Amino acid sequence: MWILVPVAFAGKLLNVFRQQLSSMWWTLVPLFFWLKATFWLAGPHRRQQKQQGKESKDEKQEAKEDLPTTPTSVNYHFTRQCNYKCGFCFHTAKTSFVLPLEEAKRGLLLLKDAGMEKINFSGGEPFLHDRGEYLGKLVKFCKVELQLPSVSIVSNGSLIRERWFKNYGEYLDILAISCDSFDEQVNVLIGRGQGKKNHVENLQKLRKWCRDYRVAFKINSVINRFNVEEDMNEHIRALNPVRWKVFQCLIIEGENSGPDALREAERFVISDEEFEGFLDRHKEVSCLVPESNQKMKDSYLILDEYMRFLNCRNGRKDPSKSILDVGVEAAIKFSGFDERMFLKRGGKYVWSKADLKLDW
C-alpha cells in the first residue's frame, strides 16, 4: 500500500501538468496561426514592394536615357587642313571643305539653343583658313551674338599674328597651344617642324600676347614614344598656363591607323604604364590635367567640318547626320557621347576668363 502512494501522487501531479499544458496549447494555437498568416502575407508583399522598387528605378533610368543629351561643351573642327604633319594626328586632312560663314553661324545658333555653354574651335589648324579671319568672325559671333560663357581655340600657334589678338582677343576666353616637347629636335621628329621657325620660341611669344590681350593660356601635350621620357616640369612652371592638358597618344581607325588612314601612329603609341610614369614625374605641376585613352575616347562632343557629330566608340569616327539638316537633338543621339565620363574627366571647369580672376 505504501508503495502505491508515491505512484498515485505522481499520477495526480502529472494530470495537473497535463491540464495546464493543454490550456497553454489552446492559448498558443491562435497566436501561432496569426504569426503564420502574417509572415505568409508579408513575404509576397515584400517581394512585390522590392519588384515595384526595381521597376520604378528602371523606369527612372529609362526616362533619364530618353532625355536629350545637352551639348554643354562642343569641339567644332571646322577645317581638316593643317600646315603641320604630326605623325599621331587623329583628325587628318581628308577633305578641304569649310562651311560658308553664315551656315556655320546657323549651326552654332542651333547648338546654343540646345544648351551649349562652351565652344572650342579646332582643326586641322584653325588659323589656316582665310588667315584666321573666318575663325575670328566665328569667335566674335559666339561671344557677342550668342553670349556664350566660354569660347576657346586649339592651335599649333605657328600662324597666329598679333594683329589677330588686337581684332579678336577680347572675345576669346582660352587659347590652347599644342606643344609636345621643349626639345626642337623632338618636335621635328613628331612632325611639328616648320623649317627655320622654332616651335618652342613661338610658344613663348604667344604666351606674352595672351597676357597682353587678356586671353587665358593653355597648353596641350600628346605623350608618345618620342617624348614619354622628357621632363617638362621646369618649362611648364615657367609658362604658367591655366591648364596643361596631357593626352595619351590615341589610335583612331581611318585617321591614324588602317589602310585608309593618312597617318601611321602605331610607332608613337605608349603603354598605360608608360603614360602613368610620365604623369607621376609631373605630379607636382598643379595645372596638369591628365587624359588617358579611356577617358578621352567617348567624353568629347566632336563636330566635323559638315557639322556632323563623330562617334568614336568603335575606335573610328562614324558621323551622324548634320545638325544643319536634322537638328541637334536628332544628330546628337548618334554621337556616342558619354556624359558621365565627360564630367569624370573634369570636362566642366571654370572656363570663362571673367571667372578665372587671372592676374594679367
C-alpha positions in Angstrom: 0.0 0.0 0.0 2.8 2.4 1.0 4.4 1.7 -2.4 1.2 2.8 -4.2 1.1 6.2 -2.6 4.0 7.8 -4.5 2.7 6.3 -7.7 -0.7 7.8 -7.1 0.8 11.2 -6.1 2.9 11.2 -9.3 -0.1 10.4 -11.5 -2.1 13.2 -9.9 0.8 15.7 -10.3 1.1 14.6 -14.0 -2.6 15.1 -14.5 -2.3 18.7 -13.2 0.6 19.5 -15.5 -1.3 17.9 -18.5 -4.3 20.2 -17.8 -2.0 23.3 -17.6 -0.1 22.4 -20.8 -3.4 21.7 -22.6 -4.7 25.0 -21.6 -1.5 26.7 -22.6 -1.5 24.9 -26.0 -5.0 26.1 -26.9 -3.9 29.6 -25.9 -0.9 29.4 -28.2 -2.7 27.9 -31.2 -4.4 31.1 -32.3 -1.1 33.1 -31.8 0.7 30.5 -34.0 -1.8 30.7 -36.8 -1.8 34.6 -36.6 2.0 34.7 -36.9 2.0 32.2 -39.8 -0.6 34.3 -41.7 1.3 37.5 -41.0 4.6 36.2 -42.3 2.9 34.4 -45.3 1.3 37.6 -46.4 4.3 39.8 -45.7 6.7 37.6 -47.8 4.9 38.2 -51.1 4.2 41.8 -50.1 7.9 42.5 -49.5 8.8 40.8 -52.8 6.1 42.8 -54.5 7.5 46.0 -53.0 11.0 45.1 -54.0 9.9 44.3 -57.5 8.0 47.6 -57.7 11.0 49.4 -56.5 13.2 47.8 -59.1 10.7 48.6 -61.8 10.5 52.2 -60.6 14.3 52.5 -60.7 14.4 51.0 -64.2 11.7 53.4 -65.3 13.6 56.4 -63.9 16.8 55.2 -65.7 14.9 54.7 -68.9 13.4 58.2 -68.5 16.8 59.6 -67.9 18.2 57.9 -71.0 15.3 59.2 -73.1 16.2 62.8 -72.2 18.1 64.5 -75.0 21.8 65.0 -74.4 22.7 68.6 -73.7 25.7 69.8 -75.8 27.3 71.7 -72.9 30.7 71.7 -74.5 31.3 71.2 -78.2 34.5 70.8 -80.2 34.0 72.2 -83.7 36.7 71.0 -86.2 35.6 73.3 -89.0 38.6 72.5 -91.1 40.8 69.4 -91.6 43.6 71.3 -93.4 46.9 71.8 -91.5 50.4 73.1 -92.1 51.9 70.5 -89.7 52.3 66.8 -90.2 52.1 65.3 -86.7 52.5 61.6 -87.0 49.8 60.7 -84.5 47.2 63.2 -85.7 43.7 61.8 -85.2 41.8 64.4 -87.3 43.6 64.4 -90.6 43.2 66.4 -93.9 40.8 64.0 -95.6 38.8 66.9 -97.1 39.3 70.6 -97.7 35.7 71.6 -97.1 34.8 74.5 -94.9 31.2 75.6 -94.4 30.2 79.1 -95.6 30.4 81.5 -92.7 26.6 82.1 -92.4 25.9 78.4 -92.4 28.5 77.8 -89.6 26.8 80.6 -87.6 23.4 79.0 -88.2 24.7 75.7 -86.8 26.3 77.5 -83.8 22.9 79.1 -83.0 21.2 75.7 -83.1 23.8 74.4 -80.6 23.3 77.4 -78.3 19.5 76.9 -78.4 20.1 73.3 -77.4 22.1 74.3 -74.3 25.7 74.8 -75.5 27.8 76.8 -73.0 31.3 76.3 -74.4 32.6 76.2 -78.0 36.1 75.1 -78.8 37.3 75.7 -82.4 39.9 73.3 -83.7 41.2 71.7 -86.9 43.3 70.8 -88.6 44.8 74.2 -88.0 42.0 76.8 -87.4 44.2 79.8 -88.3 45.0 78.4 -91.7 41.7 79.2 -93.4 41.4 82.8 -94.6 44.4 83.7 -92.4 42.4 83.4 -89.2 39.7 85.9 -90.3 37.0 83.2 -90.7 37.9 81.9 -87.2 37.9 85.4 -85.7 34.4 86.2 -87.0 33.1 82.9 -85.5 34.8 83.7 -82.2 33.2 87.2 -82.1 29.8 85.8 -83.1 29.8 83.3 -80.3 30.8 85.8 -77.7 28.8 88.8 -78.8 25.7 87.4 -80.5 25.3 84.1 -78.8 26.9 85.4 -75.5 28.5 82.0 -74.7 30.2 81.8 -71.3 33.3 80.3 -73.0 34.9 80.5 -76.4 38.3 78.7 -76.9 40.7 77.7 -79.7 43.2 74.8 -80.0 46.0 75.7 -82.4 49.6 74.8 -83.2 50.3 78.5 -82.9 52.5 78.8 -86.0 50.2 81.1 -87.9 48.9 83.4 -85.2 49.8 87.1 -85.6 49.5 89.9 -83.0 47.0 91.6 -85.3 44.6 88.8 -84.7 44.7 89.4 -80.9 44.1 93.1 -81.5 41.0 92.4 -83.6 39.5 89.4 -81.7 41.4 88.8 -78.5 38.7 90.4 -76.3 36.2 87.8 -77.5 38.4 84.8 -76.8 38.4 83.1 -73.3 41.1 80.5 -73.8 43.9 79.8 -76.3 45.3 76.3 -76.1 48.6 75.8 -77.9 49.8 72.3 -78.8 53.3 71.6 -77.6 54.5 68.1 -77.3 58.2 68.8 -76.4 60.5 71.5 -75.4 63.3 69.9 -77.5 63.0 71.3 -81.0 64.6 68.1 -82.5 61.8 66.0 -80.9 59.2 68.4 -82.3 60.7 67.8 -85.8 60.5 64.0 -85.2 56.9 64.3 -84.3 56.0 66.4 -87.3 55.8 69.9 -85.8 58.9 71.2 -87.6 58.5 74.4 -89.7 61.8 75.0 -91.3 63.6 77.8 -89.6 60.7 78.5 -87.2 61.3 77.3 -83.7 58.1 75.9 -82.2 59.2 76.5 -78.6 60.3 80.1 -79.2 57.0 80.8 -80.8 55.3 79.4 -77.7 57.0 82.0 -75.6 55.8 84.8 -77.8 52.2 83.5 -77.8 52.3 83.3 -74.0 53.2 87.0 -73.9 50.4 88.0 -76.3 47.9 86.1 -74.3 48.9 88.0 -71.2 48.9 91.4 -73.1 45.5 90.8 -74.6 43.9 89.1 -71.6 43.4 85.6 -73.0 43.8 82.6 -70.7 46.7 80.5 -71.9 46.6 76.7 -72.0 49.0 74.0 -73.3 48.0 70.6 -74.8 50.6 67.9 -75.0 50.3 64.4 -76.6 52.5 61.9 -74.8 54.0 59.5 -77.2 57.1 57.3 -77.9 59.3 60.3 -78.6 58.6 62.5 -75.5 57.5 60.0 -72.8 60.8 60.2 -71.0 61.0 64.0 -71.2 61.0 66.1 -68.0 58.8 69.2 -68.7 58.4 70.4 -65.1 60.6 73.5 -65.4 59.2 74.7 -68.7 55.6 74.3 -67.8 56.0 76.1 -64.5 57.8 79.0 -66.3 55.0 79.3 -68.8 52.4 79.0 -66.1 49.3 78.0 -68.2 45.8 77.9 -66.6 45.7 74.2 -67.7 48.2 71.7 -69.0 46.1 69.1 -70.8 48.2 65.9 -71.1 46.8 63.3 -73.6 47.9 59.7 -74.2 48.6 59.0 -77.8 45.3 57.6 -79.3 44.7 55.3 -82.2 41.7 56.1 -84.4 41.0 53.8 -87.3 40.8 55.6 -90.7 42.6 58.7 -89.3 46.0 57.5 -88.0 45.7 53.7 -88.4 44.5 51.3 -91.1 44.6 51.2 -94.9 42.5 54.4 -95.4 44.5 56.5 -92.9 46.7 59.4 -93.8 48.9 58.8 -90.7 50.5 55.7 -89.2 50.5 56.3 -85.4 51.5 52.8 -84.3 55.1 53.8 -83.8 54.0 56.7 -81.5 51.9 54.5 -79.1 52.9 54.1 -75.5 51.5 51.7 -72.8 49.2 52.7 -70.0 52.1 52.1 -67.6 54.4 54.4 -69.5 51.8 57.1 -69.6 51.3 56.8 -65.8 55.1 57.0 -65.4 55.1 60.4 -67.2 52.2 61.6 -65.1 54.0 60.5 -61.9 57.1 62.5 -62.8 55.0 65.7 -63.3 52.5 65.2 -60.4 53.8 68.3 -58.7 52.6 70.5 -61.5 49.3 71.9 -60.2 47.7 72.8 -63.6 48.2 69.3 -65.0 45.0 67.6 -66.3 45.7 64.0 -67.5 43.6 62.2 -70.1 44.2 58.6 -70.8 42.8 56.8 -73.8 39.9 55.5 -71.7 38.9 59.0 -70.6 39.4 60.7 -73.9 37.6 58.4 -76.4 33.9 58.9 -75.7 34.0 62.1 -73.5 34.1 64.7 -76.2 31.4 66.0 -78.4 33.2 66.3 -81.8 31.6 68.2 -84.7 33.3 67.8 -88.1 33.5 70.3 -91.0 30.0 69.4 -92.1 28.7 69.9 -88.6 28.2 66.1 -88.0 28.8 64.6 -84.6 31.6 62.0 -84.7 31.0 58.7 -82.8 34.4 57.2 -81.7 33.0 54.3 -79.7 34.1 51.6 -82.1 37.7 53.0 -82.5 36.9 55.1 -85.6 34.9 58.2 -86.4 31.4 57.4 -87.5 29.5 60.5 -88.5 25.9 61.4 -87.7 23.7 63.4 -90.0 24.5 67.1 -90.0 22.8 69.3 -87.4 22.0 71.7 -90.2 19.8 69.0 -91.8 18.2 67.2 -88.9 18.8 69.5 -85.9 20.9 69.0 -82.8 18.6 66.6 -80.8 18.3 64.1 -83.7 22.0 64.2 -84.6 23.4 64.0 -81.1 21.7 60.7 -80.5 24.4 59.1 -82.7 27.3 61.0 -81.2 28.4 58.2 -78.8 28.9 60.8 -76.2 29.5 59.6 -72.6 28.3 62.5 -70.4 29.4 60.7 -67.2 32.9 60.3 -68.5 32.9 63.9 -69.6 32.1 65.0 -66.0 34.5 62.4 -64.5 37.5 63.7 -66.6 36.8 67.2 -65.4 35.3 68.4 -68.7 33.3 71.1 -67.0 35.6 73.6 -65.2 35.9 77.3 -64.8 36.2 78.1 -68.5 35.3 81.8 -68.7 38.1 84.3 -68.4 35.8 86.6 -66.5 35.5 83.9 -63.7 39.2 82.8 -63.8 40.3 86.0 -62.0 43.7 85.9 -63.5 46.5 88.4 -62.7 47.1 89.7 -66.2 
